[in-house]
Amino acid sequence: MLDRRDVGIATGIYLLAFSVYFLTYAGYPISDDERAMFASASSFQRIGAFTIHPLYHLDVKPGSANVGMFTTSGEMVPNYEPGQIAAIVPWLWLSDRLGTGRFQTAMLLNPMVIAGSAALLYLIVRSLPFPPGVAVLTTLFYAFGTAMWPYSQRLFREPLTGAWLLLAFGAPFLFRNHPDRGFFLMGLALGGAVATKQSALIALPGLLWLSFSALRSHSIQEMILRYLIALLGFGLVMIPAHIYYRMTLSSIPAFSRNVVEYAQSPELALSDPWHMVQRALALTISPGKGLLFYSPALVLAGIGMWGLLRAHRDLALGIFGFAALHTLGYSRQIIWWGGLNWGPRYMIPLLPVMMLAAAPGIAAILRWPPRRAKATLLFLALIALFPQLAGTLVDIRLFEGELDRALYQVLQDYHRAMEQVAWNPAYNPLLGQWKMLGQADPAPAWIRDHQLILAPIGIGVIGAILGLVIIERMRRHADPPLWTLWIIGGSALAMSLLAVVSLRQIPDDPRLDFHENARFLRPMIEDLNREARPGDVLLMTYPYFGDYFLNWLRAPIDWYGIFSAPSPLPEPRRALLDRLLARHSRIWLMRPWNRWHEQEPGLELYLLDHAYKVNERHYEDWMRLVLYLSPRGSWEPVKGSIRWENDVALIQAALQGGEIQAGEKLPVLQARPGDPLRLTLIWRGPLKALRATKVFVHIGDPDQPPRLQQDRLPRDGWLPNGQDDEEVEILDRYGFVLELPPGVYRVRIGLYDEAGGKRWPSESGEAIDLTMVEIR
């Protein structure tokens, strides 16, 4: 039975593991899977919708098993279960409170999850029961001798899935004296695993076998009651998950989550027996992709398998049955290796459960003569550390990322390429990673340009030492007082908070800004965070900056990562902009290039012709942020034809939207502070005159400097090509946000020479009054 000492040791294990993981924290994504899950969590936390529009530029087809899918209404939604997404949300809230990078903060989720699963593994091993020393060693081999350590650097969902499954298999032993609680927790944990990754449902046969053996001596009524309790726990998780599916996936054409096919999309699954055998071997024992080579601590599970069978036969059969079915299922997938990652990513959920079998193996070794036992465990520990250090110290994109691309270019087949990685020693990532060490900055975030960032390193070292001290002290105290446990728990919580705060040391990590444009991007994002309103939308037309925007954009707005296109826009782009103009009252456009050298200005020109430009901000004359108002309401003409001396004529002036009433001399627009004003001017004149003429639109009192104004070329300078004397008609739109105190203001327009600044007179004067604006 567990006691206070076990709780203290488990907390010390969590603190030790989290601190070591924090020392090797990377803080940047390598996969669109990570970006999509984060983008969905960020979207939900900011605007209450599970969308991944920052990845809109990806080539995604309806019904595909890519990172996202398009709904029939055009939304891009994640192709993921909600478990990992929901787990990310609290970290975003914490990031906003502490002012740290959002993506960087969320990347602390898996260190916490894996450290927590290590503490849970200790408690379950103690409940089997094994001595504290065996349980501690089992946990340390799991935490630092398996691929869980490198996966603490990533935001993949497999570690959380594995933690839930460990709890599901261990719940009956944790609550041996309270079976109702154990069954409820088993169902809850299975629901958590399935809600994180639906393929975890393959653990159900093993869990049913384990639970049935525990109820074998009970009556039918008791069995039904316990299973109903487990079903209640399962439903508490799956009902919200079902609501999530209805919110995100219900309008996906030709798509369903297919458990029978054991894949998120049937098009990814194959059933050829020979290929399944090849992939199963590659997933388990191949030198380049096998789980055994990436997690050598599993050797202890092999040693302890027979011991677990003798002591806990039903648990052993449930675990190994789950492992066999899981491996068999993923051997059917074309992308069996899981994309760019460390080792066999899809096999990671097996590790926490499989390491339960390591406990009897360690216990058996400890019964050997002391010197032989210590030498054996030390040798296994060194072997187990070899792949983990390779995976944590070197960015895997440096070797395997480039290798995968090169092999694919040669073979034109990812499956054949990954077979080479799995079995050909020349392409072995475990060896290749070590060769790359020293050729670039290490993967941990605390080493930049060959210099150490001491504050977070110090926090990690202190946390690791404190964890070791707690483990050792708790082992010597049979019954520590309750206040000691509160102090230990507070230390673990403080370590997590200090880890988040220390992320301020790396605000502009170049892995999130590989162009090193933070000096432009940060002021732009700060302006958006300060001024963007709920309901706005941002078009970020250089998606390679996406990681930086995901990290720092906190504004409660939707935003799209989308490449621009030539003018006229292709139909998909026009459809997207029309949908955004109808849905959002304000659109922000981020343009990374000097406008006159932009080769694909299609988005900007479309918005000029279909929306109302409010302002344009420049960031060191290299990046621009433009705000537009979407068209709303009916048209109200406010001025007819007027001609200026430079042969430019105003054909029509009109306001769109708002409450417009007739006045004594001019129409009056009734508005409140912050309301929009949308003004359309239609010009006609020779191209030569239009190119040399600027338009001014002033709002204020005629005898005072204007409160609001815009001065720019007709159509913002984007005039058609043609001869100087060719007469053209130009649609020119202006938008204003009426941030004015209550009062009555006048809207005036006029023309002036761009070169000399001289105002051109018209038949009605230099400045033409269009309308009055009454701010109430």
N, C-alpha and C positions, 0 to 999 in steps of 0.2 A: 504494500500500500504506500502511496506517495505521501511524503511529509514535507515540512517546511524546508528542510535541508535540500530536498530535491528541487523545490521551487527556486531556492536561492542559487543552486548550481545551474539550473536551466537558464536563469536570468544572466548569470555570469557567462554562460556559453553564448547566449544571444549577444551580449556586449562584446565579447571577444571576436565573434564572427563578423558582426556588423563593423567593428573598428578596423579589422583587417580588410574587409571589402571596401571600406571607405578609403583606406590607404591606396588601394588600386582602382578607385573610382575613375571612370573615364568621362562620363557626362556628355556624350554625343551619340547620335544614332548612326547606324551603318546600313539600315534596311528601311524600305518603305513600309514594311509591316509595323515597325516601331513608330514611324511618323504618322501612319494612319490611325493607330490606336490613340496616340497622344492627341492628334488633331480632333478626333471625335470627342475625347474627354474635354479638351479645351473648348470646343464648340458648345458642348452641353453646359459647362460651367459658366461660359460667358453669355450665351444666348438661348440656352435651353433646348438645343436641337442636336441630334447625333448626326452631324454631317462632317465630311472631310474635304470641303472645298479648297483648302490650301493645296491639295494634291489633284486638283481638277485637270492639270495639264497631262496627267498620265493617260496612256492609251488604254482605256477600260471599256469593255463591251458588256452590254446587259447580259446577266446570267453567267458571267465569268467568275472564276475563283481568284481573281486578282485581289489587291488590297481594298478595292472599293467597287461599287456598282452604281449605275444610274437608274433612278426610279423613273416611272413613266412621266412624272412631272419635271424631270430634269435634275433633281437633286442627286448629289453624289454622297452615298452613305457607305459606312464601313462594312466589309465582309468579315465581321468578327462577332463573337459572342460578347456580352456586356461585362463579364467579370473583371477583366483587366482594365477596361475603360473606367468602370466605376471605382476601381481601386486607385486610379490615377487622380481622380477629382480632388480628394482631400489634400494632396500634395500641391495642387494648383492653388487652392485656397490659402495654404500655408505660404506659398511663394508670394502671393499678392500681399500678404500681411507683412512679410519680412523683406520684400523688395529684391528677391533673388530671381535668377532666370527661371522661367516656368519649366522649360524642357529639362534644364539641368537639375531642378529640384525633383521633378518626376522620375528622373533616372536614379533616385535614391530608393524607389519603391522595391526593386528586386533585391538590393542588399538587405533591406528590412525583411522581406518575405523569406529569403533563403536563410538568414540568421534566425528568424522565427521558426522555420521548419527544422533547423538544427536543434533548437531548444525543445521543440515538440518531439523530435526523434529521441532525445535523451529521456523525456518523461515516459514515452511509450516503451522504450527498452527497459527502463526501471520497472514498468508495470508488468513485464512479461513473466517473471521478474529476473533481472540480472543485477549484479553488484554495481555500485556507483562507478567504480573504476572502469568496468567493461562498458558501461553506458557512455562515460565521458570519451573513451577512446573511439567508440563507434561513431560518436557525433563528430569528433575532430577529423576522423578519416572522411566522413561525409562532407564536412564543411570545406576541407582543404585538399582532399584527395580525389574529388570527383569534378566533373565539368560544371558543377553548380557554381564554383568560384568564378570562372570566366563569364558565366551567364549573369553574375551579379553586376557586370558592366553594361548589360543590355536591358532593353525594355520589353523583351519578348514575354509572352504569357505562359510559357511552359513551366517556369519555376512556381508560379502561383497555382497552376493546375496540379503540379506534383505535391505542393504543400496541402492542398485540399484532399487529395487522394490519400496522403499519409494520415491525415486526421480521420478519414473515413475508415481505413483499415485499423487504426489504433484506438478508435473511440470505445469499442467494447472492453478493451483492457484498461483504459484510463478510468472507466466507470464500471469496473467489475462488480462493485457492490451496489450500484444504482443502474440496473440494466435499462430502465426507461430513458434515463439521460443518455446512456451510451447509444441506444438506437436512434433517438432524436438527433444526436450529434452526427451519427453516421449518415442519416438521410440528409441533414443539412450540409455536411461536407461534400457528399456526392453531388448535391445540387450546386454547390459552389464550384466544384470541378467542371461539371457539365456546362454551367453558365460561363465559365472561363474558356473552356475548349470542349466542344460537343463530343469530340472523339473519346473523352474520358468516360463516356457511358459504357465503353467496352469493359470497364472495371466492374460492372454490375454483376456478371456471373460469379466472379471471385468473391464479391461482397455478399451475395446471396448464399454462397457455399459457407462462408465464414459465419454469417448470422444464423443460418439454419442449424449448423452444428452447435451453436450456443443455445438454441431453443429445442434441441432434440428431445430433451427429457421433460419439456413443458407440455401443457395441454394445448389443444387446438385453439381454444379461446385466447389463451395467453399469447400464442404465436401470432394470431390475427391482430391482437391489440398492439403487440410490439411492432409489427410491420406497419400498422396504421400510424403509430407514433413516428416511425422512420419516414413514412410517406408525408406526414405533416411537416417534418423538417425539410424534406426535399421540396415540397410545394412552396414553403416560405421563400425559397430562393427562385424557383422556376416560374412562379406567377409573375413577379416583376420582370424576369427575363423574357417571358412571353409578351408582356406589354412592350418591352424594348423591341422585340422582333416585329410586333405590329406597327410600331412607330417607324421602323427603318426599312424592313424588308418586305412588307406586305405588298408593295406596288412594284416589286422587281419582276419583270416578265421572265417566264421560263426558268425560274430558279426556285429551288427548295433545298433545305438542309437535309441531306440524305444520310441518315445514320446507317442504314443497311449497307450502302455502298462504302461506308467508312471513309468518306471524303466530303469536303464542303461543296464540291461540285462533281457530278458523275463523270464529267469529261476528263477529270484528272486521274481516274482509277482504272487500273488494268488488272486482269485476273489470270494471265498466262502463268502456269505453275513454274516453269523454268525461270522466268524473270522474277517471280516472287521469291524463289529460293536464292537467286543471285543477290537480290536486294536485301533479303533478311540476313544473309551472311555479311554483306557490306555494312549493314546497320549495326551489327553486333561484334564481329571479330576482324573486320578488315583493318589493316594498319593505318589507313588514311582517313577512314570515316567510322570505324567501329567504336561502339560505346565502351567496350572493354579497354581499348587503348587510350581513350580520352578520359576514362575514369578507372584507373588501375585499382582503386580501393574496392572495386567489385570483386576482385580476387578473394577478398575476405568473405564476401557473400557466397561465393562458390564453396569456400572451405566450410562455412557454417550452414550450408543448405541442409545437410543430413541431420545436423544437430537441431535445426529448427523443425525439421520433419518429425523428429522423435519427441521434442518437447511440445510443439504446437502444430500438429499435423494439419489441421484445417486452415490455420493462418498461412502456413507454408504453401499448401495447395492453392489457396486463393491468390496469394501473391504471384506464384509462378504461372498459374493459369492466366492471370491478368497480363503478365509480361509476355507470355507466348501469343495471346490474342492481339495485344498491342503491336508487337513486332510483325505479326502476320498481316495486320491491317495496313500498316504503313509500307509494307513490302509491295502493296498493290499500287502505290502512287508513283506517277512518273517523277515528280519532284520529291523523291523519297528522302533526300538529304536536308530539305527544308530551306533551300536558298543559301545566300551568303551568311554564314554563321560559323561558330566554332564546333566542329564535330557534327554528330547526328542530332540536330536540334529537336526533331520530333520524338526522340527517345528520352529526352530530359525528364519528363514526368515520371518515368520509371524509377529514377535514382532514389528519391526519398524512401519509397516503399521497399525497393530491393535492398537498401542498406539495413533494413530490419534483420535480414539474414546474416549480416556481418557480425552481429552481436555474439551468437554462438561460436562463430569462427574465431573471434578475438578471445572469447572465454576459453576455447580449446587451446589456443596458442599460449595463453597465460598459464596453463597447467603444465607446460613444458618446463624444463630447467630454466631458472631465471635468466642466465646469460644468453641462452639460446633464444628464449622468448623475446627478450629485449632486442637482440640483434635482428631477429626476423621482423619484428614490428618496425624497427628503425629502417631496415632495408625497404620494406613495403612503403613506408612513409616517403622516403626519398624518391622511389620510383613513381609514387602517386603524385608527388609535387611537380615532377618534370613537365607533364603536359599542361598543368594548371598555370605555372609560371610563364610558359610559352604563350598561353592564351591570354594572360592578363597584362603582360609587359609590352607586347607588340600589337599594334593595330592590325587586325586580321586582314584588312583591305590591302596591306602592303604586299603580302605574299599570295594568300589564297584568292583575294579579290582580283588581282591582276592575272593570276594563274587561270582562274575559271574563264575569264574573258579570252585569254590567249588560246586555251584549249578549245573553247567553243568556236572561235574564228577558224581554227584549223579543221575541227571535226564537224562543225555545223550541227551538232547534236549534244544537248546538255547531258543526256543520260550517258552517252559514251564518254563525254568529258569527265563526268563524276566517277565513272568506273575507273578511269585512269588515276584520278585523285585517290580513290579508295585502295587500289591494289598496286600501283606503280610506285616503288620507293623514290624515284626521281621527283615525284610530285607530292610527296608526303608533307602535309601542312605542319605536323608536329616538328619535323626537322627543319622545314623551310622557315618557320617562325623564328627559330633560334638563329638562323643565318641572317635574318633581317634585323636582329637586335643591334642597336648602335648606328644603323643607317638612317634613322629618323628619330624624332622625339618619341619616347615611349608612350604607350597608350594611356597610362594614368595621367590625370589632369594636372597633377601637382609638379610635373617636370616640364618646363617650357624653356626652349632655347638653352638646354643643358644647365638650367638653374632650378633650384628647388623652391617651392612656395611653402614656407616653413609653418605658417599658422595651421592649415589643415593637416599637415603631416604630424605636427605636434599633438593635435586633437586625436588623430587616429592612434598614435603610439600610446598616449595616455589611456585611451579607452581600452586598447588591447592589454596593456599591463594591468589595468584595473580589473578586466575580465578574468585574467589568469589568477590574480590575487583572490577574487571572490570565489572562483572554483576551488582553489586550494583551501581557503579558510572554511568554506561550507562543508567540504569533505571531512574536516576535523571536528565539526560541531554537529552533534546528533540532533539537537533541537534548538536552533537559533531563535531568539525572540522575534516577535512580529515586527517590532520597529526596525529591526535589521533588514527584513525583507522590504519594508517601505523605502528605506534608504537605497537599497540595491536597485529596486524598481525605478526610483527617482533618478538614479545615476544613468540607467539605460535610457530613460526618456530624455534626460539632459544631453546625452551623447547624440541622440537623433536630432535634437534642436540645434546643437552646436554644429553638427555636420551641415545642416541647411544654411545656417548663418555664414559659415565659412565659404560658401559658394560665391559670396561677394568678392572673393579674391580672384575669380576668373570670369569677370563679366563679359569679356569679349574673346572667348576661346576661339582660336582660328579654325578649329574643326567645325564650328558653327558658322563661320564667316571666312570661307577659304579664299575669297577675293580680298579679304582684309579691308572691307569698306565700312567698318563700324563707325568711323568718323562721319559718314554720311547717313548711315542707317539709323543710328541711335537718336539723333535729333529729330528725324522724320517720325520714328515710332513714338517718341515722347510727345510730339505734336498730336499724333493720332490718339494716344492715350488720354491726352488732356482735352481734346476738342471733339472727337468723334462721339456721336450720340447713339443711344440704342435705336436700332432700326437702320442704321447706315450700313453700307457695304463697301469693301475695299477691293479693287482690282490690282493685284500685285503682278506686274507684267514681266518679271524676271524671276521665275520660280527657283532659280539656284540660290536666291537669298532666303528661301522658305524656312530653313532651319533657324536662322536668326530671327525672323518674324515670329515663328512659333515660340521662340524662347522669350521674347520681350514684349510682344503685342498683348496688352491687357484690356484694351478698349472693348466694350460689350457690343461688338459688331461682327458680322460675318465677313469672311474675306476669301478671295479666290486666287490661287496661284495659276496663272494663265498666261501663255505666250501671246504676244500681239500677232497681227497678221497684216498683209498689205491691204490697201484700199482698192476696190470695194471688198468688204469683209465677206468671207464664205458664209454660207447659210447657217452652219452650227454656231458660229460666233455671233451672227446677227440674232439668232433665236435666243442665245444666252443673254445678250445685252437687252433685248426687248423684255425678257422675263425679269431681269433685275430692275429695269426702269419701271416696270409695272409694280414690282414688289417693294422696292426701297425708295424712300423719298429723297435720299442723298447718296451720291456715289463718289467715292474717293478713287482717284486713279494715280498709281505710282508708276512713274516713268524713269528708268535708270539712265537714259542717254540724253545728250543735248538734242533738243527737238529738231533742229535743222539738219542734223546728221542721221536722224532716225530713218531706217530703211523700211520699217513696217509700222506706219502710223495709223493703221486701220481703226483700232479701238478709239484713239483720240479723235479722229475725224468723225466717227459715227456718233460719239457723245457730243461733239460740237454741234452736230446737225439735229440731234434728237433730245438733248438736255440743255441745261442752262449753266454755263461756267460761272462759278463764284469767285474763285481766286486760284492763283498758282504760286507755289513756294519753291524756291531754289535752294539747294544744299550744295554750296561751293560750286555753283554753276555746272553741276554734273548730274545731280538727281533732282527730280521734280515731283511734287505732290499737288494734284489738281482736285478741286472740289466742284462737283456738279449737283444741280437740283434736277430731279426728275420731273417731267411734265405732269401736271395735275389740273383738273378742272376745265372749264370752258374758256374760250377766247373772248376778250373784250377790246375792240379797237379803241385807241385813245388819241390817234393823230393820223391825219391823211398826208397827202403828197406835199413835200417841201424840197426846194432845190437850193444847193449851195453854189458859190461862185466857181468852185473847181469842177463843176459839171457833175457832181455826185448828188443824187436825189434820194430822199427818203420816200419810199413808196407806201409803206404802212408801218405803224407802231402799234403793238398790242400787248396787253397783259394777259397772263393765263393763270387761272385759279384765284382764290381769295374773294373777299366780299367787296365788290366795287359798287359805289353809289354815285349818282349824279351830283355834281357840285355847281356853284354859281358860274364858274368859268372853266374849271377842270374837273374831271372825274376824281373821286376820292376812294382810295383803297383803305379799308378798315383792317387793322392788324394789331397784333400783340407783340411785345418784345420777343425776338427770336423767330418770328414767322418769316416765311420765304416771300420774295418778290421775284416774279419771272417776267422778263421783258424780251420781246422779240422785235427786231428791227429788220426791215427788208430794204436793201439798198440797190440802186441801179446807177451804173456809171461806167466810164472807160477804165480798163484795167490799169492804165498808167496812173490815173488819179487815185484809184482805190489803193494801189500799192504804196502811194506816198502819203496817205491820209490815215490819221488816227481818230478813233471815236472816243469821246468822253461821255460817261454817264455819271452824274452827280446826284446825290440825295442829301438834302440839307436845307439851309436857309440861304436865299440868294445873296444876302449881305455878309455871309460868314463862310469860312472854308467848309468844304463839303464834309459831312459826317461819314458818308460812305461813297466810294467812287471806284470806277474801273476806267482805265485808259488803255486801249489796245487797237490793233488793226482790225478792219472788218473780217469777220470769221477767224479772228485770232491770227491773221496772216496767212492762213491756208487758202489762197486764192487759186482759181483755175489757171492753167497755162493758156497763153494766147497772145495775140498781137496787142501792142500798147493801146491802139485806138479801138479795140474790140469792146463793145458794151456788153456787160454781163449783169445778172441779177444775183444778189448775195443774201442768204439768210443768216442773220447775225443775232445770237441769243446771249442774254446777260442774266445772271442770277445774283440775288443779294439775300443775305440773312440779316433781317432787320433787328440787329442788336442795338436798339436805340431807346432812350428814355421816353416816357409819354410826351406827346406833343404832335404838332402838325409839320410835315416836311414836304419839300417840293422835289420832284424827279425831273432833271433837266438833261438834255443831250446836246451835243455839238460836235463839230469836226475841227481838227487843226492839222497843220503841216508837220509831218513827223520830223523832218530835218531841222526846221527853224523854230517850231513850236508856236507859230502864228495861227490864231484861230481864223477859220474861214467864215466870212459872213454869209448869211442866207437871206432869203426874201422875208424871213420873220425874225432876223437878228442873229447874233452869234450863238446864243444859247436858247434852246427851244424847251418850253415847259410842256411836259407830257401829262403829268398827273400829280395829285396830292396824296400823301400818305399820312394817315392819322393813326398814331400809336396810342393805344388805350391801356 
